[in-house]
Structure formats: structure tokens, C-alpha cells
């Protein structure tokens, strides 16, 4: 008996989801491996923040170029390049220990992240079926893989050390490359031969919604910025071994995965301001509160909670871009609004490093969370400005 069209479509999509999962497994490993490796080597909090933040300066430019090329050559090709960069990063971290080498390794991680997300979100937003459900499924898949990667990294550090962990990270990226190589996108890229490579950005910058998307992306990325920088250090300083810290930090991704698997079916639009306001305030609260506990149970619950808030903001960001951009400019629109992710990754680690050196890691978290809570209150007027029917799209 021949398979139905629906089952055929599902079968055709499995390499896409497998590739996204394998890369996010490696990404989850990097959240534990990179900051704790620098910490183990004896670098100061400010130096660790610099390693994680300085290469992100290039992230904005790379992401914008990557978004434009995603529209022209397709998300699959851009994702393949992202996987290759992650392999290089894993090898650099595994072989070298100098500050300059760590910066180079982090730069390749940044290039990979900058090209992967616009590419994978662009393809995901055009998969057959309900958009909210498919994006929720993609978010659940990627967060679930990050859970496994983060937990595995902590265990590997405890059992065999950092270098072996980085080689496993590289191997996961090789698997992602092999899987994506067998994926055939359901929508062909838009060549836009009559337009310049960056023509879409000129039109997007005249709208208001991309700026609102940047704000949503910043809050969605805040927990990730802390996960790949000072959450692991806080957990270790609270007395948790590296393997326990990995499992606890994995709960952040678990919160995002559960929200992605469930909320995507119900969030049909990004037109309201209530959800982003509530999610951003909740994220700020979790960031503030985590430093006031040392027992693993409340800390774990707060890490799970901040993941829930991040997952909701990610869905709002994705739905907003999908609703206010055409398929031909989707990659550029995702990259432009995704500048908020890069701003968070660039600013948060270096600010946290400076605060941690001056006041201690435990005090730095409430300070950052208080600032985030103040910024969250701006979502209501920003939403009203961005969604003005005369200028929104």
C-alpha cells in the first residue's frame, strides 16, 4: 500500500529536524564547556565575559549577510555552512588554551549561530502544515536537543575532561551536516535576480515591526546569554559539581521545549501585547531570584521557569516576523529582528563579567534582572507604536 501524502511529507522532513537537533546538541554542550573551560584555565570573570562577548560584535554583520543569502540561496545551504563552522570551533577549543585561541574558537561558534538561526527559522516557517504548530515543533526539538547536550557536557567534563567534550561537540556538528545534506526543502529559494542582495533590508527598515521584533528577540535570548556565560559559573560557585550543573542548566532548555511543544498550537498571532509583557517580566523575575537560593531544587525550578519565558518570547518573535514579512524576504526579516539575539549575546556576558568582578557573581544576577524588569515595562508603548496600522507593515 502506498503511503499517504501526509506521511510522505513527514518522512521528507525528518532530516531537517534531525540536523537541527544534532546542531543544538552541540550548542547545548558549548553552554557548559566554553565558560567552565575558561574558568578552569583561571581567566577572570571579565576575561570570560570578553571571550564570550567580543566575537559577537561580528555576529550582527554576519547574521544580516546570512539572512540575505538565506533568501537568495536557501536555508539548507546556509545551515550546512553553519555546521562546518561548529566543527572548526570544537577542534580549536580541543587543541588550544590561549586567550587568543579561545577568542578564535568563540568566533567560529558565533559565525555558526549567526547563520544557523535565520536559515533554520526561514525553512521552518515555510514547512507544510500549520505555521504555529511547525514552529513550536521546531522549538521543542531544538530545546530538547540542547537539554541532552547540556547534560552530556557536564557529565563528560566530570568523566573524561574538557578536550574530549569538545571533540564530541565537533562530532555532533558533523552529524548535523550529514543529515541536512539529505534534506530537500519544500520551498525553493527566491533568487531575487532583479534586486540587490540587501534590497530587502531597505524596505524592512522603513517598517516599525522589525524594531519591536528586536526587543522581543533580546528578551528571548537573555536566558541563553546567561546559559552560555554565567549561569554555569553561578551553579559551580553554589557548590554544584559540573555534571549536576549540566543537568540543572538543562532545565532551562526543558522549559523552552515544553512550551514549544504545547503553546505553538494555541499562539496564532503576535498582535497582542499581554503575552510578551508577562513573559519578559517573568524572565526578569527568574534572573533576579536565582541568586537568592543555593539549594538545587529552587534553583532548578527557576532555571526551568526562565526557559518557559524564553520559549514564549521566541514564539512571539517568530510569529511576528512570519506575519509581517513575505516568504521572499523571510530570511532577511528574521536576521534583522534577530539582531536582538546578537545584542543580548554581546552585551550580557561582558556586563555580567564586569558586575561579577566588582560585586560577585551572586550579586550580578539581581542587578541584571532589575534592569531587565525596567526594560520589560516598555513593551506596552513599544507594541502600540509598532502595531500602528499606518506604519506597522
N, C-alpha and C positions, 0 to 999 in steps of 0.2 A: 504493500500500500504506500502510495507516495505521501510525503509529508505535506502538511498544510502550509500556505504562505506564511502564516504567523510563526510556525515552528521554524521554517526556513530562515525567516528574518532573525529570530532569536539565535539560531545557530551561527548566522553570519556575524553576529555582534560579539560573540564570546571572546575572540582575540583582542578586541578593543578593551573590554572590561578586564581581561587578564593582564594586558600590558599596563593599564592604568594601575592595577593592583600591585604588580611587581615593582613598578617605579615608586609607588607610595610606600611599599615595604622598605625599600632602600631609604626613602625620605624619612620615614619614622626612625630608622636606625641612626640617621645623621643627627636627629634631635638630641639623642643621648651621647653619641660618640664624639661629636665635634667639641661641644663645650666642656665635657668632662675630660677629654684628651688634653685640651689646652690647660684645664685646671690641674690635671695630673702633672703636666710639664712645668708647673709653677708660675704661669703667667698671672699677672694681676687681673682684677675684675675689669679695670678699664681696658687693658690689653685684650682680654677675651671679648669685651664688647666691641673693640675696634676690629678684631678679626671677623666678627660676625656682621658688623655694620658697614665697614668701609667698602667692601666689594659691591654692596647693594646700591651704591651710588651709580654704578654702571647698569644696575638692574632695570632702572626706569627706561633708559635708552634702548637696552636690549629687548625689553618687553614690547615697546612700541614698534620697533623694527620687526620683531617676531610676529606681532599682531597683523601688521601689514602684509608680511609674507604668508601668514596663515590664510588670508583672504585670496592670495594670488596662487600659491602652490598647494595649499591644503593642509589641514591639521595633521594628517598622518605623517607627512614628510617632516614637518617641524618637530613632531614628537620623537621621531627617530633621531634627530639631531640632539634633542634634549637627553635622550637615553645615553648616547655616546658621551656627552659631557659628564654625566654622572659616573660613568665607568672611569673616565680620566681622573675625576675628583677622588674617587675611592683609592685609586692607585697612588696618587700624590700623598694623601694622608697616611697610607700604609707604609710608605718608603721614607718620608722626610719628617723632621721635627722642628725645623727653624721657623721663626715667626714669618719670614718671607714665604716659605713653602706653605705654611698654613693659610696665608692670605691667597696664594695661588689656588690651593685646593678649594677654598671657600668661593673664590671667583668662579670656578667651574661649576660648583653647586648652584651659584646664583644664576649663571647662564642657563643651566638646565631648568631651574624653576621658572625663570623668566620666559622661556619658550614653551615649556610644557603646559602651563595652565591655560594661556589663551588658546593653544592648539586643542587641548583635550576638551575644554568647555565649548569651543566652537563646534567641534564634531558632536559632542553630547547634546547640544541644543538643537541639532538637526537630525537626531535619530528618529526613526519611525515610532509612532505612538504618542501618548500624552506627554507634553514637554515637562510639566512639573514632576510627573512620575519618573521620567527618564533621568532628569537632573537629580532628583532625590536618590534614585538608584545609583547613579554615578558617585554622588557624595557619600552614600553609605558604603559603597565598595572601596573608595579611596581611603575613607576614615578607618574602615575595618582593617585594611592592609597596613595603615600606619600603626594601629594598635599592635599588630603582630610584630612589625618592625621595631617599634619602641621597646616592647617587652623582650624581644630577642636580643636587642643590642645590650640591654642591661645584663642579661644572662651571659652573653658572650664575653663581655668585659670581665665578669666575675670568674668565668671558667678558663678562657684562653687569652684574654687581653685585647687591647685596642687594635693592634695591627690585623689580627685575624678578623676582627669585626669589620674593619674597613674593606678587607678582601671579600667578605660576604656581601657587603653593600654593593661592591662593584659587580659581583656575580648576579645579584638581583636585577641590576640595570641591564646586564647582558640578556637576561631572560625577558625583560620588558621589550628590548629591541627585537628579539626573535619573534615574540608574539605579535607585536604591531606590524612587523614585516608581512604577516599573513592576513592582515585586516584590510578589507576593501570598503572604503567609506560609502555610505548610501547616497551622499550628495557630492557631486563633483566640485572642485574649487572654482572660484569665479576669477577668470583671468584679468578682467578689467583692462584690457589692452589699450583702450582709448583714454584711460585715466592714469595719472601718475601713481607711483607706489603708495604715497602718503596722502592721496587726494581725499580719502575718507575722513582723515583727521580734521581737515579744514571744515568739513560740514559738521562733524561731531562737536567740535569746539564752539560752534555757534549755538548749540543747544544747552539747556540747563541740566538735563538729566545726567549727563556724564559726571558732573561735579558732585551731584547727590550720590551717584554710584561710587565715586572715590571715597566719600565719607563712610558709606556702608562697608566698603571693602576694607577700610582701615580698622574698623571695629571687628570685622570678621577675622582679620589677620592678627589682631593683638594677642590672642591666646597662643597662636602659632609662633609669633615672635618671641614670646616668653618661653615656649616649649623648647625652642632650639637655642636658647641662651641661658636664662637664669632660673627657670623652674627646676632643671636638674640639679643646679648648684644649691638652690634652697633646700631641696629634698635631701641632698647629701649632708648639708650642714645641720639639718634637723636630726641627723643620726641614722638615716636610712642607708643601707648598702646599695651599691649600684644596681643590682638585679631587682631589688624591691622598688627602687626609684623608677626603673623602667616600667614595671607593672603599674605603679601608681600614675605615672605620666601617661600611660596608655589609656587611662580612663578619660582623659581629655578627648582623644580620638573616638572613644566609645560613645561619649555623649553626642558628638557630631554624627557618628554613624547611625545611631538610633533615631535621631531627628531626621536625618536624610532618608531613612527607610520609611518613616511614618508621615512626617509633615509635608513631604513633597506631594502627597496625594490630596492635600487639603489647601495648600497655599497656591491659589490660582492666579494671583495678581500681586504686584508690588505697589499698588496705588495708595494704600493706606499708610499712615504714619505711626499707628499704635504699636505694631509688631517691632519695627526697628528701634523705636524708643525703649520699649520694655526690654528687648534683647540687649541693647547697648548698656542700659543701666544694670542689668543682671551681670553682664560681663565685668563691669567696673566693680560691683559688689564682691564677686568671687575673687578678683585680683586683690582687693583690699583685705578680705577676710583670711586668705590662705596663710598669711604670715602670723596670725594670732593663735594658731594651733600647731602643735608638734605631734599629736597622736595621729597615726596613719589613717584612721577612719574618717575624721572630719576633713583632713587634707585631701583624701581621695574623693570624698563627696564634692568638695569644692572644685577639684580638677574635672570631675565629671560634669559639674554644673557649668563651668566656663566653656566646656566643649559643646554643651547644649546651646548656649548663647551664640557661640561662634557658628554652629551649624545653621541656626535660624538666620543669622545675618548673611551667611553665604548664600542661602536660598533666595533671600530678598535681593541681594546683589545680582545673582544670576538671572532671576526672573525680570528684574528691572531692565537689564541690558537686552534680554531676549525680546521684551515687549516694545522697546524703543529703538531697535535697530533692525535693518533688513539683513537677510542671510548673506548678501554680498559684502556687507561691512561688519559682520558679526565679530570676526577676529580682531579687527581694529577697535571696535567698541569695547570688547572685553579687555583688551590691552590698555585702553585709555582709562576706563573706570578702574581697572586693576592696578593702576598706579598707586591707589590707596594701599594695596598689599605691600608694594615696594617701600612706600613711605613708612609704613609700620615696621617693616624689617630693617630699614635703615636707621630709624630714629630710636626705637625702643631699646635695642641692645646697648647702644652707646650711652643713652641716658641712664639706663639701669646700671651700667658699669660705673658711671660717674657717681651716681647716688650710692651704690653699694660700697665703693671705696671710701666715701665720706661718712655714711651713716650705718653701713652694714646691709647685707642682703635682705634681712627680715624687715628692716625699716623702709627699704626702697620700694617694696611692693605696695604698701598702703599709700605712699606718696604718688606713685604712678596711677594707682586705682582712683585716687581722689581727683586727679587731673582728668582721667577718662570719664568720671561721673559728671564733671562740669561740662565737658565737651558733649556728652550724650544729650544734655538738655537742649542743645542746639538743633536736634533733629526735627522738632516740630516746625520752627520757622524755615529751616532749610527745605523741608519737604514741601511746604506751601509755596515757597519760591520756585522750586524745581518743577513742580507739577502744575504751574500756571499754564492753562490750556493754550495761551497765545504764544508761549515760548518753550514749552516742555520738550517737544519733539520737532 
